[in-house]
Amino acid sequence: MSEHRIEKIESLIRQVLAQMIQREFIPPAGTIVSLTRVGTSGNLQEAKVYISAIPDYKLKETMSILSRKTRFFQEMLNKKLRMRPVPKIIFVPDYQPAQAQEVEAILENLKLKNQNEK
């Protein structure tokens, strides 16, 4: 399957699911949930939907709720997309934003340390 077609399908799934999550999903109190990216298999049988949450410690709880609602989101996606087969969605926690934040904090500390040594 062409990479361009896969990218278009991933973008479409990301757009539709993001809207559905925004409208239909009630996150844990005080949590902001974000769909960060979608990665589909080459044969379009599966789509990994990467989710991040702020604050980070609510990600596990958020993933638990989403996992229980996977069937609901799959059925809604099946109705909205006009393609066959519609990839089976799998919600996956995305730790990259948290890791990027940690790296930034480390770099900032090193920068401050170097300034203090001068």
N, CA and C atoms as an extended XYZ file, in Angstrom:
354
Properties=species:S:1:pos:R:3:atomname:S:1:resname:S:1:resid:I:1 pbc="F F F"
N         0.846       -1.171        0.000 N   MET     1
C         0.000        0.000        0.000 CA  MET     1
C         0.891        1.233        0.000 C   MET     1
N         0.514        2.270       -0.732 N   SER     2
C         1.361        3.445       -0.842 CA  SER     2
C         1.406        4.209        0.484 C   SER     2
N         2.577        4.777        0.759 N   GLU     3
C         2.758        5.530        1.997 CA  GLU     3
C         1.853        6.745        2.034 C   GLU     3
N         1.627        7.346        0.876 N   HIS     4
C         0.771        8.528        0.823 CA  HIS     4
C        -0.655        8.185        1.250 C   HIS     4
N        -1.155        7.056        0.795 N   ARG     5
C        -2.516        6.644        1.160 CA  ARG     5
C        -2.598        6.334        2.653 C   ARG     5
N        -1.598        5.678        3.182 N   ILE     6
C        -1.572        5.361        4.614 CA  ILE     6
C        -1.552        6.651        5.437 C   ILE     6
N        -0.745        7.627        5.023 N   GLU     7
C        -0.691        8.908        5.731 CA  GLU     7
C        -2.043        9.614        5.709 C   GLU     7
N        -2.726        9.567        4.574 N   LYS     8
C        -4.045       10.200        4.474 CA  LYS     8
C        -5.051        9.503        5.383 C   LYS     8
N        -4.996        8.185        5.437 N   ILE     9
C        -5.911        7.425        6.293 CA  ILE     9
C        -5.608        7.708        7.760 C   ILE     9
N        -4.334        7.753        8.129 N   GLU    10
C        -3.967        8.075        9.506 CA  GLU    10
C        -4.469        9.457        9.898 C   GLU    10
N        -4.311       10.404        8.998 N   SER    11
C        -4.782       11.764        9.253 CA  SER    11
C        -6.293       11.802        9.429 C   SER    11
N        -7.002       11.079        8.597 N   LEU    12
C        -8.461       11.030        8.679 CA  LEU    12
C        -8.911       10.392        9.996 C   LEU    12
N        -8.290        9.284       10.362 N   ILE    13
C        -8.630        8.616       11.623 CA  ILE    13
C        -8.340        9.545       12.798 C   ILE    13
N        -7.189       10.216       12.760 N   ARG    14
C        -6.818       11.146       13.829 CA  ARG    14
C        -7.852       12.256       13.973 C   ARG    14
N        -8.259       12.811       12.855 N   GLN    15
C        -9.231       13.904       12.866 CA  GLN    15
C       -10.586       13.450       13.419 C   GLN    15
N       -11.092       12.342       12.926 N   VAL    16
C       -12.410       11.843       13.345 CA  VAL    16
C       -12.391       11.417       14.808 C   VAL    16
N       -11.369       10.662       15.213 N   LEU    17
C       -11.295       10.210       16.605 CA  LEU    17
C       -11.091       11.374       17.577 C   LEU    17
N       -10.301       12.360       17.194 N   ALA    18
C       -10.089       13.523       18.067 CA  ALA    18
C       -11.410       14.227       18.334 C   ALA    18
N       -12.217       14.388       17.302 N   GLN    19
C       -13.536       15.004       17.478 CA  GLN    19
C       -14.422       14.152       18.372 C   GLN    19
N       -14.412       12.851       18.164 N   MET    20
C       -15.244       11.960       18.971 CA  MET    20
C       -14.803       11.972       20.431 C   MET    20
N       -13.503       11.938       20.660 N   ILE    21
C       -12.997       11.951       22.037 CA  ILE    21
C       -13.375       13.263       22.716 C   ILE    21
N       -13.269       14.348       21.979 N   GLN    22
C       -13.618       15.655       22.535 CA  GLN    22
C       -15.097       15.713       22.917 C   GLN    22
N       -15.957       15.128       22.100 N   ARG    23
C       -17.400       15.189       22.338 CA  ARG    23
C       -17.915       14.103       23.278 C   ARG    23
N       -17.397       12.891       23.149 N   GLU    24
C       -17.986       11.730       23.802 CA  GLU    24
C       -17.234       11.209       25.021 C   GLU    24
N       -16.018       11.665       25.230 N   PHE    25
C       -15.193       11.108       26.297 CA  PHE    25
C       -15.136       12.071       27.474 C   PHE    25
N       -15.414       11.555       28.651 N   ILE    26
C       -15.314       12.350       29.876 CA  ILE    26
C       -14.060       11.880       30.610 C   ILE    26
N       -13.007       12.706       30.585 N   PRO    27
C       -11.748       12.303       31.225 CA  PRO    27
C       -11.848       12.412       32.745 C   PRO    27
N       -10.872       11.837       33.451 N   PRO    28
C       -10.836       12.006       34.905 CA  PRO    28
C       -10.799       13.496       35.247 C   PRO    28
N       -11.344       13.847       36.390 N   ALA    29
C       -11.413       15.251       36.804 CA  ALA    29
C       -10.042       15.912       36.754 C   ALA    29
N       -10.006       17.111       36.205 N   GLY    30
C        -8.765       17.875       36.143 CA  GLY    30
C        -7.755       17.368       35.146 C   GLY    30
N        -8.208       16.628       34.142 N   THR    31
C        -7.291       16.040       33.156 CA  THR    31
C        -7.576       16.588       31.765 C   THR    31
N        -6.525       16.898       31.046 N   ILE    32
C        -6.623       17.274       29.643 CA  ILE    32
C        -6.089       16.103       28.836 C   ILE    32
N        -6.904       15.606       27.909 N   VAL    33
C        -6.539       14.444       27.100 CA  VAL    33
C        -6.289       14.900       25.671 C   VAL    33
N        -5.246       14.359       25.075 N   SER    34
C        -4.898       14.719       23.707 CA  SER    34
C        -4.558       13.479       22.892 C   SER    34
N        -5.095       13.427       21.694 N   LEU    35
C        -4.730       12.377       20.738 CA  LEU    35
C        -3.523       12.929       19.992 C   LEU    35
N        -2.357       12.329       20.198 N   THR    36
C        -1.132       12.897       19.644 CA  THR    36
C        -0.806       12.412       18.236 C   THR    36
N        -1.070       11.142       17.961 N   ARG    37
C        -0.794       10.632       16.615 CA  ARG    37
C        -1.489        9.292       16.418 C   ARG    37
N        -1.537        8.875       15.152 N   VAL    38
C        -2.116        7.588       14.786 CA  VAL    38
C        -1.118        6.885       13.886 C   VAL    38
N        -0.898        5.610       14.142 N   GLY    39
C        -0.016        4.803       13.299 CA  GLY    39
C        -0.748        3.547       12.869 C   GLY    39
N        -0.897        3.378       11.564 N   THR    40
C        -1.609        2.195       11.070 CA  THR    40
C        -0.618        1.166       10.543 C   THR    40
N        -1.043       -0.074       10.575 N   SER    41
C        -0.226       -1.139        9.996 CA  SER    41
C        -0.290       -1.012        8.473 C   SER    41
N         0.662       -1.604        7.795 N   GLY    42
C         0.733       -1.513        6.339 CA  GLY    42
C        -0.481       -2.065        5.624 C   GLY    42
N        -1.144       -3.059        6.227 N   ASN    43
C        -2.328       -3.644        5.599 CA  ASN    43
C        -3.633       -3.027        6.104 C   ASN    43
N        -3.506       -1.974        6.913 N   LEU    44
C        -4.652       -1.230        7.458 CA  LEU    44
C        -5.572       -2.074        8.333 C   LEU    44
N        -5.042       -3.106        8.948 N   GLN    45
C        -5.857       -3.925        9.847 CA  GLN    45
C        -5.937       -3.318       11.245 C   GLN    45
N        -4.887       -2.624       11.672 N   GLU    46
C        -4.842       -2.036       13.002 CA  GLU    46
C        -4.364       -0.594       12.931 C   GLU    46
N        -4.865        0.200       13.876 N   ALA    47
C        -4.411        1.582       14.012 CA  ALA    47
C        -4.122        1.844       15.484 C   ALA    47
N        -2.870        2.157       15.786 N   LYS    48
C        -2.507        2.520       17.148 CA  LYS    48
C        -2.779        4.008       17.314 C   LYS    48
N        -3.588        4.315       18.315 N   VAL    49
C        -3.989        5.690       18.593 CA  VAL    49
C        -3.271        6.113       19.868 C   VAL    49
N        -2.317        7.041       19.737 N   TYR    50
C        -1.486        7.454       20.855 CA  TYR    50
C        -2.161        8.592       21.616 C   TYR    50
N        -2.265        8.404       22.936 N   ILE    51
C        -2.963        9.337       23.807 CA  ILE    51
C        -2.005        9.874       24.864 C   ILE    51
N        -2.066       11.187       25.106 N   SER    52
C        -1.310       11.771       26.211 CA  SER    52
C        -2.301       12.473       27.132 C   SER    52
N        -1.874       12.676       28.369 N   ALA    53
C        -2.731       13.324       29.353 CA  ALA    53
C        -1.906       14.281       30.198 C   ALA    53
N        -2.541       15.351       30.583 N   ILE    54
C        -1.937       16.308       31.506 CA  ILE    54
C        -2.883       16.405       32.687 C   ILE    54
N        -2.459       16.165       33.879 N   PRO    55
C        -1.116       15.809       34.338 CA  PRO    55
C        -0.767       14.363       33.996 C   PRO    55
N         0.528       14.100       33.918 N   ASP    56
C         1.035       12.790       33.486 CA  ASP    56
C         0.541       11.631       34.346 C   ASP    56
N         0.399       11.879       35.637 N   TYR    57
C         0.013       10.778       36.529 CA  TYR    57
C        -1.419       10.308       36.305 C   TYR    57
N        -2.202       11.040       35.516 N   LYS    58
C        -3.579       10.634       35.204 CA  LYS    58
C        -3.655        9.800       33.916 C   LYS    58
N        -2.513        9.588       33.266 N   LEU    59
C        -2.512        8.864       31.993 CA  LEU    59
C        -2.993        7.426       32.154 C   LEU    59
N        -2.561        6.749       33.189 N   LYS    60
C        -2.964        5.351       33.393 CA  LYS    60
C        -4.476        5.245       33.580 C   LYS    60
N        -5.043        6.125       34.390 N   GLU    61
C        -6.493        6.137       34.618 CA  GLU    61
C        -7.240        6.468       33.326 C   GLU    61
N        -6.721        7.422       32.581 N   THR    62
C        -7.323        7.814       31.305 CA  THR    62
C        -7.317        6.645       30.330 C   THR    62
N        -6.190        5.933       30.257 N   MET    63
C        -6.083        4.794       29.350 CA  MET    63
C        -7.049        3.683       29.746 C   MET    63
N        -7.237        3.497       31.036 N   SER    64
C        -8.170        2.483       31.515 CA  SER    64
C        -9.596        2.790       31.056 C   SER    64
N        -9.983        4.041       31.174 N   ILE    65
C       -11.327        4.446       30.745 CA  ILE    65
C       -11.469        4.292       29.229 C   ILE    65
N       -10.470        4.744       28.496 N   LEU    66
C       -10.520        4.631       27.031 CA  LEU    66
C       -10.568        3.174       26.586 C   LEU    66
N        -9.818        2.320       27.256 N   SER    67
C        -9.816        0.899       26.898 CA  SER    67
C       -11.208        0.290       27.044 C   SER    67
N       -11.913        0.706       28.084 N   ARG    68
C       -13.276        0.201       28.273 CA  ARG    68
C       -14.237        0.729       27.205 C   ARG    68
N       -13.912        1.874       26.607 N   LYS    69
C       -14.788        2.486       25.607 CA  LYS    69
C       -14.315        2.237       24.171 C   LYS    69
N       -13.326        1.382       24.005 N   THR    70
C       -12.775        1.135       22.668 CA  THR    70
C       -13.846        0.666       21.695 C   THR    70
N       -14.682       -0.237       22.128 N   ARG    71
C       -15.726       -0.772       21.240 CA  ARG    71
C       -16.661        0.339       20.763 C   ARG    71
N       -17.048        1.230       21.672 N   PHE    72
C       -17.905        2.358       21.314 CA  PHE    72
C       -17.240        3.222       20.245 C   PHE    72
N       -15.965        3.595       20.478 N   PHE    73
C       -15.258        4.430       19.508 CA  PHE    73
C       -15.064        3.706       18.178 C   PHE    73
N       -14.827        2.393       18.230 N   GLN    74
C       -14.670        1.613       16.999 CA  GLN    74
C       -15.957        1.632       16.190 C   GLN    74
N       -17.087        1.436       16.845 N   GLU    75
C       -18.373        1.438       16.145 CA  GLU    75
C       -18.657        2.804       15.525 C   GLU    75
N       -18.354        3.869       16.264 N   MET    76
C       -18.560        5.222       15.730 CA  MET    76
C       -17.639        5.465       14.530 C   MET    76
N       -16.407        5.022       14.629 N   LEU    77
C       -15.451        5.187       13.532 CA  LEU    77
C       -15.907        4.405       12.303 C   LEU    77
N       -16.400        3.191       12.520 N   ASN    78
C       -16.902        2.373       11.413 CA  ASN    78
C       -18.029        3.077       10.671 C   ASN    78
N       -18.890        3.781       11.394 N   LYS    79
C       -20.010        4.493       10.773 CA  LYS    79
C       -19.557        5.738       10.020 C   LYS    79
N       -18.542        6.434       10.557 N   LYS    80
C       -18.116        7.708        9.968 CA  LYS    80
C       -17.204        7.559        8.752 C   LYS    80
N       -16.378        6.505        8.749 N   LEU    81
C       -15.432        6.342        7.642 CA  LEU    81
C       -16.067        5.540        6.520 C   LEU    81
N       -15.849        6.016        5.322 N   ARG    82
C       -16.385        5.316        4.148 CA  ARG    82
C       -15.257        4.558        3.461 C   ARG    82
N       -14.776        3.577        4.177 N   MET    83
C       -13.702        2.746        3.633 CA  MET    83
C       -13.818        1.365        4.247 C   MET    83
N       -13.285        0.402        3.564 N   ARG    84
C       -13.258       -0.950        4.080 CA  ARG    84
C       -11.898       -1.533        3.777 C   ARG    84
N       -11.255       -2.208        4.673 N   PRO    85
C       -11.662       -2.358        6.060 CA  PRO    85
C       -11.316       -1.113        6.864 C   PRO    85
N       -12.065       -0.845        7.915 N   VAL    86
C       -11.712        0.208        8.862 CA  VAL    86
C       -10.755       -0.432        9.855 C   VAL    86
N        -9.587        0.165       10.049 N   PRO    87
C        -8.620       -0.441       10.969 CA  PRO    87
C        -9.181       -0.581       12.385 C   PRO    87
N        -8.785       -1.640       13.037 N   LYS    88
C        -9.161       -1.860       14.430 CA  LYS    88
C        -8.314       -0.914       15.277 C   LYS    88
N        -8.968       -0.092       16.109 N   ILE    89
C        -8.218        0.879       16.898 CA  ILE    89
C        -7.724        0.274       18.204 C   ILE    89
N        -6.516        0.676       18.557 N   ILE    90
C        -5.883        0.255       19.797 CA  ILE    90
C        -5.345        1.524       20.456 C   ILE    90
N        -5.847        1.839       21.642 N   PHE    91
C        -5.368        3.023       22.351 CA  PHE    91
C        -4.057        2.694       23.053 C   PHE    91
N        -3.059        3.572       22.857 N   VAL    92
C        -1.715        3.365       23.395 CA  VAL    92
C        -1.285        4.645       24.117 C   VAL    92
N        -0.714        4.525       25.313 N   PRO    93
C        -0.244        5.737       26.002 CA  PRO    93
C         0.966        6.331       25.276 C   PRO    93
N         0.982        7.644       25.170 N   ASP    94
C         2.095        8.339       24.523 CA  ASP    94
C         2.903        9.053       25.601 C   ASP    94
N         4.084        8.546       25.857 N   TYR    95
C         4.937        9.116       26.901 CA  TYR    95
C         5.896       10.166       26.361 C   TYR    95
N         5.906       10.407       25.062 N   GLN    96
C         6.855       11.346       24.480 CA  GLN    96
C         6.727       12.767       25.035 C   GLN    96
N         5.512       13.320       25.207 N   PRO    97
C         5.445       14.677       25.769 CA  PRO    97
C         6.070       14.766       27.161 C   PRO    97
N         5.834       13.771       27.990 N   ALA    98
C         6.411       13.769       29.340 CA  ALA    98
C         7.926       13.639       29.272 C   ALA    98
N         8.408       12.778       28.381 N   GLN    99
C         9.847       12.597       28.243 CA  GLN    99
C        10.504       13.867       27.712 C   GLN    99
N         9.856       14.542       26.781 N   ALA   100
C        10.393       15.789       26.241 CA  ALA   100
C        10.466       16.850       27.335 C   ALA   100
N         9.470       16.877       28.181 N   GLN   101
C         9.449       17.835       29.286 CA  GLN   101
C        10.596       17.551       30.256 C   GLN   101
N        10.860       16.291       30.533 N   GLU   102
C        11.965       15.917       31.414 CA  GLU   102
C        13.305       16.339       30.825 C   GLU   102
N        13.481       16.119       29.526 N   VAL   103
C        14.733       16.503       28.863 CA  VAL   103
C        14.906       18.017       28.917 C   VAL   103
N        13.832       18.747       28.683 N   GLU   104
C        13.909       20.209       28.748 CA  GLU   104
C        14.303       20.677       30.144 C   GLU   104
N        13.744       20.039       31.174 N   ALA   105
C        14.083       20.411       32.549 CA  ALA   105
C        15.552       20.137       32.834 C   ALA   105
N        16.065       19.016       32.365 N   ILE   106
C        17.480       18.678       32.566 CA  ILE   106
C        18.369       19.697       31.855 C   ILE   106
N        18.023       20.033       30.623 N   LEU   107
C        18.810       21.016       29.880 CA  LEU   107
C        18.781       22.388       30.553 C   LEU   107
N        17.645       22.765       31.071 N   GLU   108
C        17.523       24.048       31.769 CA  GLU   108
C        18.389       24.053       33.029 C   GLU   108
N        18.385       22.935       33.761 N   ASN   109
C        19.232       22.833       34.964 CA  ASN   109
C        20.710       22.931       34.608 C   ASN   109
N        21.121       22.281       33.532 N   LEU   110
C        22.518       22.358       33.095 CA  LEU   110
C        22.883       23.787       32.691 C   LEU   110
N        21.974       24.438       32.028 N   LYS   111
C        22.212       25.820       31.597 CA  LYS   111
C        22.388       26.727       32.822 C   LYS   111
N        21.534       26.570       33.817 N   LEU   112
C        21.638       27.367       35.040 CA  LEU   112
C        22.930       27.059       35.793 C   LEU   112
N        23.297       25.785       35.812 N   LYS   113
C        24.521       25.367       36.498 CA  LYS   113
C        25.750       26.012       35.830 C   LYS   113
N        25.765       26.012       34.485 N   ASN   114
C        26.889       26.614       33.757 CA  ASN   114
C        26.962       28.116       33.992 C   ASN   114
N        25.827       28.774       34.088 N   GLN   115
C        25.808       30.226       34.335 CA  GLN   115
C        26.313       30.536       35.721 C   GLN   115
N        25.969       29.698       36.707 N   ASN   116
C        26.405       29.914       38.083 CA  ASN   116
C        27.903       29.682       38.263 C   ASN   116
N        28.479       28.807       37.437 N   GLU   117
C        29.903       28.494       37.545 CA  GLU   117
C        30.780       29.607       36.952 C   GLU   117
N        30.223       30.425       36.102 N   LYS   118
C        31.018       31.493       35.446 CA  LYS   118
C        31.301       32.629       36.341 C   LYS   118
